Amino acid sequence: MLDAIAASGIDGSKSPDIAELRRLQEVEARLPRCDQPLRHADHAANLGGVAPAYVLAAEYDPLVDEGERYARRLEEAGFNVELRRFEGMIHGFVSYLGAVDAAHEAIDACGHALRNAMATQLPAHDAGR
């Protein structure tokens, strides 16, 4: 996966530094795991209390597998979850607004998911606001 990231670039510019990505993965692997789903939900034994989720994943993100695994765990636990993978994108691609069409699409999708989630949580008299 990391070799694919290193070979890609959003606009043909310098691709991510593969050595830095590997170093970050090694650091993350040494971090202590916890059983608090809001801190590190992928490793939590109990997902109770987790809100409905919209999980946005980027194909060439070093965290793509972790995000998709989390979405599957939520779904298997009976939670409302929507997973969306943006093909050809790297970690942080949403910050390229104005340069990458997928960034606009992702922001719009997140806003739509948030509006839908909030609409189901608001009292009926507030839903039209």
C-alpha positions in Angstrom: 0.0 0.0 0.0 2.7 2.5 0.9 4.5 1.9 -2.4 1.3 2.8 -4.2 1.1 6.0 -2.2 4.6 6.9 -3.0 4.0 6.4 -6.7 0.9 8.6 -6.7 0.5 12.3 -6.6 -2.7 14.4 -6.7 -1.6 16.6 -9.5 1.7 14.9 -10.6 3.6 17.0 -8.0 5.9 15.5 -5.3 4.3 12.4 -3.8 4.4 11.6 -0.1 7.7 10.6 1.4 7.5 6.8 1.8 10.1 6.7 4.6 8.1 9.2 6.6 4.9 7.3 6.1 6.6 4.1 7.3 8.0 5.9 10.3 4.5 7.2 11.2 3.1 3.7 10.9 5.9 2.4 13.2 5.1 5.1 15.8 1.4 4.4 15.6 2.0 0.7 16.1 3.9 1.4 19.4 1.1 3.6 20.9 -0.9 2.0 23.7 -4.3 0.6 22.8 -7.3 1.5 24.9 -10.9 0.4 25.3 -12.4 3.8 24.9 -14.3 3.9 21.6 -14.2 7.7 21.3 -10.4 7.7 21.6 -9.5 4.7 19.4 -12.6 3.0 18.3 -10.9 0.5 16.0 -9.4 -1.2 19.0 -12.4 -0.9 21.5 -14.0 -4.1 22.6 -17.3 -2.4 23.2 -18.7 0.2 20.7 -21.6 1.1 22.9 -22.5 4.8 22.8 -21.0 5.5 19.4 -23.1 7.9 17.3 -24.2 7.2 13.8 -21.2 7.5 11.5 -20.1 8.7 8.1 -16.7 7.3 7.4 -14.8 9.0 4.6 -11.8 7.0 3.3 -9.1 7.9 0.7 -7.7 5.0 -1.4 -4.1 5.9 -0.8 -4.4 6.9 2.8 -2.2 4.9 5.2 -5.3 4.7 7.4 -7.7 3.5 4.8 -7.9 -0.1 6.1 -8.3 1.1 9.7 -11.2 3.4 8.7 -13.0 0.8 6.6 -12.5 -1.8 9.4 -14.1 0.6 11.9 -17.1 1.1 9.6 -17.6 -2.6 9.2 -17.4 -3.1 13.0 -20.0 -0.4 13.5 -22.2 -2.0 10.9 -21.8 -5.5 12.4 -22.7 -4.0 15.8 -26.0 -2.7 14.4 -25.0 1.0 14.2 -26.1 3.3 11.3 -22.9 3.9 9.3 -22.2 5.0 5.8 -18.7 4.3 4.3 -17.5 6.3 1.3 -14.1 5.6 -0.3 -12.6 8.2 -2.7 -10.6 6.4 -5.3 -7.2 7.9 -6.2 -7.1 10.2 -3.2 -4.5 10.5 -0.4 -4.8 11.4 3.3 -5.9 15.0 3.7 -7.2 15.4 0.1 -10.2 17.4 1.4 -7.8 20.2 2.2 -7.3 20.7 -1.6 -10.5 22.6 -2.1 -10.2 24.5 -5.4 -7.6 22.1 -6.8 -9.2 18.7 -6.6 -12.9 18.1 -7.5 -13.1 15.2 -5.1 -12.4 17.5 -2.2 -15.5 19.5 -3.0 -17.5 16.3 -3.4 -16.2 14.9 0.0 -17.0 18.2 1.9 -20.5 18.2 0.3 -21.0 14.5 1.3 -19.9 15.2 4.9 -22.3 18.1 5.1 -25.1 16.1 3.8 -24.4 13.2 6.2 -24.2 15.7 9.1 -27.5 17.3 8.1 -29.2 13.9 7.9 -27.8 12.8 11.3 -28.9 16.0 13.0 -32.4 15.9 11.4 -33.0 12.5 13.0 -31.8 13.8 16.4 -33.7 17.1 16.6 -37.3 17.4 18.1 -39.9 17.6 15.4 -40.5 21.3 15.8 -36.8 22.1 15.2 -36.3 19.8 12.2 -37.2 22.5 9.7 -34.6 25.0 10.8 
